[in-house]
Amino acid sequence: MASMPKRRRARFYAMRRSYRNDWRVLEHNQQLAMRLNGWI
């Protein structure tokens, strides 16, 4: 079990990081949409 390839683990962490970033961007876009609706 200790001989687990690091590349796979790194790819898994990168996927998690990108997923978290996408979630943050989606949340930011929702906030921007709410602000625009308030402006209109």
N, CA, C and O atoms as a Maestro MAE file, in Angstrom:
{
 s_m_m2io_version
 :::
 2.0.0
}

f_m_ct {
 s_m_title
 :::
 protein
 m_atom[160] {
  # First column is atom index #
  i_m_mmod_type
  r_m_x_coord
  r_m_y_coord
  r_m_z_coord
  i_m_residue_number
  s_m_chain_name
  s_m_pdb_residue_name
  s_m_pdb_atom_name
  i_m_atomic_number
  :::
  1 25 0.828 -1.213 0.000 1 A "MET " " N  " 7
  2 3 0.000 0.000 0.000 1 A "MET " " CA " 6
  3 2 0.861 1.261 0.000 1 A "MET " " C  " 6
  4 15 0.455 2.292 -0.536 1 A "MET " " O  " 8
  5 25 2.051 1.179 0.601 2 A "ALA " " N  " 7
  6 3 2.905 2.365 0.688 2 A "ALA " " CA " 6
  7 2 3.485 2.722 -0.683 2 A "ALA " " C  " 6
  8 15 3.926 3.850 -0.900 2 A "ALA " " O  " 8
  9 25 3.482 1.749 -1.614 3 A "SER " " N  " 7
  10 3 4.067 2.016 -2.934 3 A "SER " " CA " 6
  11 2 3.029 2.600 -3.883 3 A "SER " " C  " 6
  12 15 3.048 2.326 -5.083 3 A "SER " " O  " 8
  13 25 2.138 3.394 -3.345 4 A "MET " " N  " 7
  14 3 1.119 4.012 -4.196 4 A "MET " " CA " 6
  15 2 1.771 5.092 -5.051 4 A "MET " " C  " 6
  16 15 2.532 5.913 -4.539 4 A "MET " " O  " 8
  17 25 1.475 5.098 -6.360 5 A "PRO " " N  " 7
  18 3 2.097 6.103 -7.247 5 A "PRO " " CA " 6
  19 2 1.718 7.513 -6.836 5 A "PRO " " C  " 6
  20 15 0.555 7.803 -6.554 5 A "PRO " " O  " 8
  21 25 2.720 8.387 -6.807 6 A "LYS " " N  " 7
  22 3 2.466 9.770 -6.393 6 A "LYS " " CA " 6
  23 2 1.713 10.538 -7.472 6 A "LYS " " C  " 6
  24 15 0.957 11.466 -7.183 6 A "LYS " " O  " 8
  25 25 1.939 10.128 -8.744 7 A "ARG " " N  " 7
  26 3 1.255 10.858 -9.815 7 A "ARG " " CA " 6
  27 2 -0.254 10.787 -9.632 7 A "ARG " " C  " 6
  28 15 -0.946 11.796 -9.766 7 A "ARG " " O  " 8
  29 25 -0.768 9.597 -9.326 8 A "ARG " " N  " 7
  30 3 -2.215 9.455 -9.169 8 A "ARG " " CA " 6
  31 2 -2.699 10.328 -8.011 8 A "ARG " " C  " 6
  32 15 -3.719 11.007 -8.119 8 A "ARG " " O  " 8
  33 25 -1.962 10.304 -6.910 9 A "ARG " " N  " 7
  34 3 -2.360 11.111 -5.750 9 A "ARG " " CA " 6
  35 2 -2.326 12.600 -6.110 9 A "ARG " " C  " 6
  36 15 -3.233 13.347 -5.744 9 A "ARG " " O  " 8
  37 25 -1.289 13.029 -6.822 10 A "ALA " " N  " 7
  38 3 -1.183 14.439 -7.213 10 A "ALA " " CA " 6
  39 2 -2.358 14.807 -8.117 10 A "ALA " " C  " 6
  40 15 -2.943 15.881 -7.980 10 A "ALA " " O  " 8
  41 25 -2.704 13.892 -9.055 11 A "ARG " " N  " 7
  42 3 -3.817 14.186 -9.951 11 A "ARG " " CA " 6
  43 2 -5.115 14.291 -9.151 11 A "ARG " " C  " 6
  44 15 -5.957 15.144 -9.431 11 A "ARG " " O  " 8
  45 25 -5.268 13.417 -8.152 12 A "PHE " " N  " 7
  46 3 -6.474 13.457 -7.320 12 A "PHE " " CA " 6
  47 2 -6.559 14.780 -6.576 12 A "PHE " " C  " 6
  48 15 -7.623 15.398 -6.520 12 A "PHE " " O  " 8
  49 25 -5.433 15.219 -6.000 13 A "TYR " " N  " 7
  50 3 -5.426 16.498 -5.276 13 A "TYR " " CA " 6
  51 2 -5.711 17.649 -6.240 13 A "TYR " " C  " 6
  52 15 -6.438 18.579 -5.890 13 A "TYR " " O  " 8
  53 25 -5.144 17.597 -7.454 14 A "ALA " " N  " 7
  54 3 -5.379 18.659 -8.435 14 A "ALA " " CA " 6
  55 2 -6.859 18.698 -8.806 14 A "ALA " " C  " 6
  56 15 -7.438 19.777 -8.930 14 A "ALA " " O  " 8
  57 25 -7.477 17.524 -8.985 15 A "MET " " N  " 7
  58 3 -8.899 17.491 -9.304 15 A "MET " " CA " 6
  59 2 -9.700 18.116 -8.171 15 A "MET " " C  " 6
  60 15 -10.605 18.914 -8.415 15 A "MET " " O  " 8
  61 25 -9.370 17.757 -6.931 16 A "ARG " " N  " 7
  62 3 -10.097 18.327 -5.794 16 A "ARG " " CA " 6
  63 2 -9.920 19.839 -5.750 16 A "ARG " " C  " 6
  64 15 -10.874 20.576 -5.502 16 A "ARG " " O  " 8
  65 25 -8.674 20.305 -5.997 17 A "ARG " " N  " 7
  66 3 -8.404 21.742 -5.938 17 A "ARG " " CA " 6
  67 2 -9.192 22.458 -7.036 17 A "ARG " " C  " 6
  68 15 -9.811 23.491 -6.779 17 A "ARG " " O  " 8
  69 25 -9.173 21.917 -8.255 18 A "SER " " N  " 7
  70 3 -9.899 22.563 -9.352 18 A "SER " " CA " 6
  71 2 -11.394 22.553 -9.056 18 A "SER " " C  " 6
  72 15 -12.091 23.522 -9.357 18 A "SER " " O  " 8
  73 25 -11.898 21.458 -8.463 19 A "TYR " " N  " 7
  74 3 -13.325 21.398 -8.136 19 A "TYR " " CA " 6
  75 2 -13.674 22.480 -7.125 19 A "TYR " " C  " 6
  76 15 -14.696 23.155 -7.248 19 A "TYR " " O  " 8
  77 25 -12.811 22.636 -6.121 20 A "ARG " " N  " 7
  78 3 -13.072 23.659 -5.106 20 A "ARG " " CA " 6
  79 2 -13.039 25.054 -5.746 20 A "ARG " " C  " 6
  80 15 -13.872 25.903 -5.427 20 A "ARG " " O  " 8
  81 25 -12.071 25.289 -6.654 21 A "ASN " " N  " 7
  82 3 -11.982 26.600 -7.314 21 A "ASN " " CA " 6
  83 2 -13.236 26.857 -8.145 21 A "ASN " " C  " 6
  84 15 -13.770 27.966 -8.135 21 A "ASN " " O  " 8
  85 25 -13.715 25.823 -8.874 22 A "ASP " " N  " 7
  86 3 -14.927 26.004 -9.673 22 A "ASP " " CA " 6
  87 2 -16.095 26.355 -8.766 22 A "ASP " " C  " 6
  88 15 -16.910 27.212 -9.106 22 A "ASP " " O  " 8
  89 25 -16.180 25.691 -7.602 23 A "TRP " " N  " 7
  90 3 -17.276 25.979 -6.672 23 A "TRP " " CA " 6
  91 2 -17.196 27.431 -6.207 23 A "TRP " " C  " 6
  92 15 -18.212 28.120 -6.116 23 A "TRP " " O  " 8
  93 25 -15.972 27.890 -5.912 24 A "ARG " " N  " 7
  94 3 -15.798 29.274 -5.459 24 A "ARG " " CA " 6
  95 2 -16.220 30.239 -6.572 24 A "ARG " " C  " 6
  96 15 -16.909 31.224 -6.306 24 A "ARG " " O  " 8
  97 25 -15.813 29.964 -7.806 25 A "VAL " " N  " 7
  98 3 -16.180 30.838 -8.932 25 A "VAL " " CA " 6
  99 2 -17.690 30.844 -9.107 25 A "VAL " " C  " 6
  100 15 -18.279 31.894 -9.365 25 A "VAL " " O  " 8
  101 25 -18.333 29.668 -8.967 26 A "LEU " " N  " 7
  102 3 -19.787 29.603 -9.119 26 A "LEU " " CA " 6
  103 2 -20.451 30.456 -8.052 26 A "LEU " " C  " 6
  104 15 -21.392 31.193 -8.343 26 A "LEU " " O  " 8
  105 25 -19.968 30.362 -6.818 27 A "GLU " " N  " 7
  106 3 -20.539 31.162 -5.733 27 A "GLU " " CA " 6
  107 2 -20.358 32.652 -6.035 27 A "GLU " " C  " 6
  108 15 -21.278 33.445 -5.836 27 A "GLU " " O  " 8
  109 25 -19.171 33.027 -6.517 28 A "HIS " " N  " 7
  110 3 -18.905 34.434 -6.833 28 A "HIS " " CA " 6
  111 2 -19.854 34.912 -7.931 28 A "HIS " " C  " 6
  112 15 -20.381 36.022 -7.864 28 A "HIS " " O  " 8
  113 25 -20.070 34.057 -8.955 29 A "ASN " " N  " 7
  114 3 -20.975 34.440 -10.038 29 A "ASN " " CA " 6
  115 2 -22.390 34.631 -9.506 29 A "ASN " " C  " 6
  116 15 -23.094 35.544 -9.940 29 A "ASN " " O  " 8
  117 25 -22.815 33.783 -8.573 30 A "GLN " " N  " 7
  118 3 -24.152 33.935 -7.992 30 A "GLN " " CA " 6
  119 2 -24.248 35.271 -7.264 30 A "GLN " " C  " 6
  120 15 -25.252 35.973 -7.387 30 A "GLN " " O  " 8
  121 25 -23.210 35.628 -6.505 31 A "GLN " " N  " 7
  122 3 -23.223 36.908 -5.789 31 A "GLN " " CA " 6
  123 2 -23.298 38.062 -6.791 31 A "GLN " " C  " 6
  124 15 -24.035 39.025 -6.577 31 A "GLN " " O  " 8
  125 25 -22.528 37.966 -7.894 32 A "LEU " " N  " 7
  126 3 -22.558 39.028 -8.907 32 A "LEU " " CA " 6
  127 2 -23.952 39.135 -9.513 32 A "LEU " " C  " 6
  128 15 -24.448 40.242 -9.724 32 A "LEU " " O  " 8
  129 25 -24.595 37.997 -9.798 33 A "ALA " " N  " 7
  130 3 -25.938 38.018 -10.382 33 A "ALA " " CA " 6
  131 2 -26.913 38.682 -9.414 33 A "ALA " " C  " 6
  132 15 -27.755 39.476 -9.833 33 A "ALA " " O  " 8
  133 25 -26.807 38.366 -8.124 34 A "MET " " N  " 7
  134 3 -27.698 38.977 -7.138 34 A "MET " " CA " 6
  135 2 -27.480 40.488 -7.114 34 A "MET " " C  " 6
  136 15 -28.438 41.257 -7.030 34 A "MET " " O  " 8
  137 25 -26.207 40.913 -7.189 35 A "ARG " " N  " 7
  138 3 -25.903 42.346 -7.165 35 A "ARG " " CA " 6
  139 2 -26.498 43.026 -8.402 35 A "ARG " " C  " 6
  140 15 -27.071 44.111 -8.305 35 A "ARG " " O  " 8
  141 25 -26.358 42.375 -9.573 36 A "LEU " " N  " 7
  142 3 -26.909 42.958 -10.800 36 A "LEU " " CA " 6
  143 2 -28.422 43.064 -10.689 36 A "LEU " " C  " 6
  144 15 -29.000 44.074 -11.090 36 A "LEU " " O  " 8
  145 25 -29.075 42.032 -10.147 37 A "ASN " " N  " 7
  146 3 -30.530 42.085 -9.982 37 A "ASN " " CA " 6
  147 2 -30.908 43.238 -9.060 37 A "ASN " " C  " 6
  148 15 -31.920 43.902 -9.284 37 A "ASN " " O  " 8
  149 25 -30.106 43.482 -8.024 38 A "GLY " " N  " 7
  150 3 -30.389 44.599 -7.134 38 A "GLY " " CA " 6
  151 2 -30.243 45.925 -7.874 38 A "GLY " " C  " 6
  152 15 -31.001 46.865 -7.633 38 A "GLY " " O  " 8
  153 25 -29.250 45.995 -8.788 39 A "TRP " " N  " 7
  154 3 -29.052 47.238 -9.548 39 A "TRP " " CA " 6
  155 2 -30.240 47.507 -10.457 39 A "TRP " " C  " 6
  156 15 -30.676 48.649 -10.603 39 A "TRP " " O  " 8
  157 25 -30.769 46.433 -11.074 40 A "ILE " " N  " 7
  158 3 -31.859 46.612 -12.058 40 A "ILE " " CA " 6
  159 2 -33.142 47.046 -11.346 40 A "ILE " " C  " 6
  160 15 -34.169 47.248 -11.994 40 A "ILE " " O  " 8
  :::
 }
 m_bond[159] {
  # First column is bond index #
  i_m_from
  i_m_to
  i_m_order
  :::
  1 1 2 1
  2 2 3 1
  3 3 4 2
  4 3 5 1
  5 5 6 1
  6 6 7 1
  7 7 8 2
  8 7 9 1
  9 9 10 1
  10 10 11 1
  11 11 12 2
  12 11 13 1
  13 13 14 1
  14 14 15 1
  15 15 16 2
  16 15 17 1
  17 17 18 1
  18 18 19 1
  19 19 20 2
  20 19 21 1
  21 21 22 1
  22 22 23 1
  23 23 24 2
  24 23 25 1
  25 25 26 1
  26 26 27 1
  27 27 28 2
  28 27 29 1
  29 29 30 1
  30 30 31 1
  31 31 32 2
  32 31 33 1
  33 33 34 1
  34 34 35 1
  35 35 36 2
  36 35 37 1
  37 37 38 1
  38 38 39 1
  39 39 40 2
  40 39 41 1
  41 41 42 1
  42 42 43 1
  43 43 44 2
  44 43 45 1
  45 45 46 1
  46 46 47 1
  47 47 48 2
  48 47 49 1
  49 49 50 1
  50 50 51 1
  51 51 52 2
  52 51 53 1
  53 53 54 1
  54 54 55 1
  55 55 56 2
  56 55 57 1
  57 57 58 1
  58 58 59 1
  59 59 60 2
  60 59 61 1
  61 61 62 1
  62 62 63 1
  63 63 64 2
  64 63 65 1
  65 65 66 1
  66 66 67 1
  67 67 68 2
  68 67 69 1
  69 69 70 1
  70 70 71 1
  71 71 72 2
  72 71 73 1
  73 73 74 1
  74 74 75 1
  75 75 76 2
  76 75 77 1
  77 77 78 1
  78 78 79 1
  79 79 80 2
  80 79 81 1
  81 81 82 1
  82 82 83 1
  83 83 84 2
  84 83 85 1
  85 85 86 1
  86 86 87 1
  87 87 88 2
  88 87 89 1
  89 89 90 1
  90 90 91 1
  91 91 92 2
  92 91 93 1
  93 93 94 1
  94 94 95 1
  95 95 96 2
  96 95 97 1
  97 97 98 1
  98 98 99 1
  99 99 100 2
  100 99 101 1
  101 101 102 1
  102 102 103 1
  103 103 104 2
  104 103 105 1
  105 105 106 1
  106 106 107 1
  107 107 108 2
  108 107 109 1
  109 109 110 1
  110 110 111 1
  111 111 112 2
  112 111 113 1
  113 113 114 1
  114 114 115 1
  115 115 116 2
  116 115 117 1
  117 117 118 1
  118 118 119 1
  119 119 120 2
  120 119 121 1
  121 121 122 1
  122 122 123 1
  123 123 124 2
  124 123 125 1
  125 125 126 1
  126 126 127 1
  127 127 128 2
  128 127 129 1
  129 129 130 1
  130 130 131 1
  131 131 132 2
  132 131 133 1
  133 133 134 1
  134 134 135 1
  135 135 136 2
  136 135 137 1
  137 137 138 1
  138 138 139 1
  139 139 140 2
  140 139 141 1
  141 141 142 1
  142 142 143 1
  143 143 144 2
  144 143 145 1
  145 145 146 1
  146 146 147 1
  147 147 148 2
  148 147 149 1
  149 149 150 1
  150 150 151 1
  151 151 152 2
  152 151 153 1
  153 153 154 1
  154 154 155 1
  155 155 156 2
  156 155 157 1
  157 157 158 1
  158 158 159 1
  159 159 160 2
  :::
 }
}
